[in-house]
Amino acid sequence: METQVVGFETELPAISATERRRYPRTLSEVQATVRSRGSVGQYEVRNLSVCGALLTAGPRLDKDTIVEVDLRIPEHPQIRVMARVARLGIHDDGARYVGVEFLHSSVETEDMIQAALLDEIERSQPHGIIPELD
């Protein structure tokens, strides 16, 4: 499984609304550095969940490639996590994307991502309070 920096095929599947909303995601400006077999790429993170991320604006990766992802989330320490390239496609707005599934080796990386997501929710709520769900 080798990383290739080449153009996308023109007939890639679009990501469905159902897939986009399966897990909660953040809207903050998150950046990622992705490493695979000596190759390094910089990406914008469109969506981030504990289970994975949607990456754009970077080099193409082959499906099923195992990569190392460094997430840079504002106001949080950098998070390094292994991931598998699960999907390649074109987003609704025409931007090409790489969907990665995180392969957490410990609960620590899951907890760090979850904490960042909860902080994002708190910042988006009036008075920084998450409403109680009954």
C-alpha positions as CSV (number, residue, x, y, z in Angstrom):
1,M,0.0,0.0,0.0
2,E,1.9,3.0,-1.3
3,T,0.9,6.7,-1.3
4,Q,0.6,8.2,-4.8
5,V,0.3,11.9,-5.5
6,V,-1.7,11.7,-8.7
7,G,-5.0,13.2,-10.1
8,F,-8.4,11.9,-9.0
9,E,-10.5,9.8,-11.3
10,T,-13.4,11.7,-12.7
11,E,-16.1,9.2,-11.6
12,L,-15.9,9.2,-7.8
13,P,-18.9,8.5,-5.6
14,A,-20.5,11.5,-3.9
15,I,-20.9,11.3,-0.1
16,S,-24.5,11.0,1.0
17,A,-26.2,13.2,3.6
18,T,-26.8,10.0,5.7
19,E,-23.1,9.2,5.8
20,R,-22.2,12.8,6.6
21,R,-24.4,12.8,9.7
22,R,-23.7,9.3,11.1
23,Y,-21.4,10.7,13.8
24,P,-21.2,14.2,15.3
25,R,-18.6,16.5,13.7
26,T,-16.9,19.8,14.3
27,L,-16.9,22.8,12.1
28,S,-13.7,24.4,13.5
29,E,-10.7,25.2,11.4
30,V,-8.8,21.9,11.8
31,Q,-5.6,21.0,9.8
32,A,-4.0,17.6,9.4
33,T,-0.6,16.4,8.3
34,V,-0.8,12.9,6.8
35,R,2.2,10.6,6.5
36,S,2.4,7.4,4.5
37,R,5.6,5.5,3.5
38,G,7.8,8.6,3.5
39,S,5.2,10.8,1.8
40,V,3.7,13.8,3.7
41,G,0.6,15.8,2.8
42,Q,-1.2,18.8,4.3
43,Y,-5.0,18.7,4.5
44,E,-7.9,20.7,5.7
45,V,-10.3,18.7,7.9
46,R,-13.9,19.3,6.7
47,N,-15.5,17.0,9.3
48,L,-14.0,15.4,12.4
49,S,-15.5,12.7,14.5
50,V,-14.1,10.3,17.1
51,C,-14.3,7.6,14.4
52,G,-12.6,9.5,11.5
53,A,-12.3,12.6,9.4
54,L,-13.1,14.0,5.9
55,L,-9.9,15.5,4.5
56,T,-9.7,18.0,1.6
57,A,-7.1,20.2,-0.2
58,G,-4.3,17.7,-0.1
59,P,-2.7,15.0,-2.2
60,R,-4.6,11.9,-3.2
61,L,-4.2,8.7,-1.2
62,D,-5.1,5.2,-2.3
63,K,-8.0,3.5,-0.7
64,D,-7.1,1.2,2.2
65,T,-3.7,2.8,2.7
66,I,-2.7,3.0,6.4
67,V,-1.6,6.5,7.3
68,E,-0.4,8.5,10.3
69,V,-2.5,11.6,10.9
70,D,-1.5,14.6,13.0
71,L,-4.6,16.7,13.9
72,R,-4.1,20.4,14.7
73,I,-7.2,21.6,16.5
74,P,-7.3,25.2,17.8
75,E,-6.8,25.4,21.6
76,H,-5.9,21.7,21.9
77,P,-2.6,19.8,21.8
78,Q,-1.8,18.0,18.5
79,I,-3.3,14.6,18.3
80,R,-1.5,11.8,16.4
81,V,-3.6,8.8,15.3
82,M,-3.2,6.0,12.8
83,A,-6.0,5.8,10.2
84,R,-7.1,3.8,7.1
85,V,-8.1,5.6,3.9
86,A,-11.7,4.4,3.8
87,R,-13.2,6.5,1.0
88,L,-12.3,8.7,-1.9
89,G,-14.8,11.0,-3.6
90,I,-16.2,14.3,-4.5
91,H,-18.2,16.4,-2.0
92,D,-21.4,18.2,-2.9
93,D,-19.6,21.4,-3.6
94,G,-17.2,19.7,-6.0
95,A,-14.2,19.5,-3.7
96,R,-12.4,16.2,-3.8
97,Y,-12.1,14.4,-0.4
98,V,-10.3,11.6,1.4
99,G,-12.3,9.9,4.1
100,V,-10.2,8.3,6.8
101,E,-11.2,5.9,9.6
102,F,-9.2,6.2,12.8
103,L,-7.5,3.1,14.1
104,H,-7.2,4.1,17.8
105,S,-4.4,2.2,19.6
106,S,-5.6,3.6,22.9
107,V,-8.6,5.4,24.4
108,E,-6.4,8.4,24.9
109,T,-6.7,9.6,21.3
110,E,-10.4,8.9,21.3
111,D,-10.8,10.9,24.5
112,M,-8.7,13.8,23.1
113,I,-10.9,14.1,20.0
114,Q,-14.1,13.8,22.0
115,A,-12.9,16.6,24.3
116,A,-12.2,18.8,21.3
117,L,-15.7,18.1,19.9
118,L,-17.4,18.8,23.2
119,D,-15.5,22.1,23.5
120,E,-16.7,23.0,20.0
121,I,-20.3,22.3,21.0
122,E,-19.9,24.3,24.2
123,R,-18.5,27.3,22.3
124,S,-21.4,27.2,19.9
125,Q,-24.1,27.3,22.7
126,P,-25.3,30.4,24.3
127,H,-23.4,31.0,27.6
128,G,-21.2,28.0,26.8
129,I,-23.7,25.5,28.4
130,I,-24.6,22.2,26.8
131,P,-28.4,21.8,27.2
132,E,-29.6,18.7,29.2
133,L,-31.2,16.0,27.0
134,D,-34.1,14.3,28.7
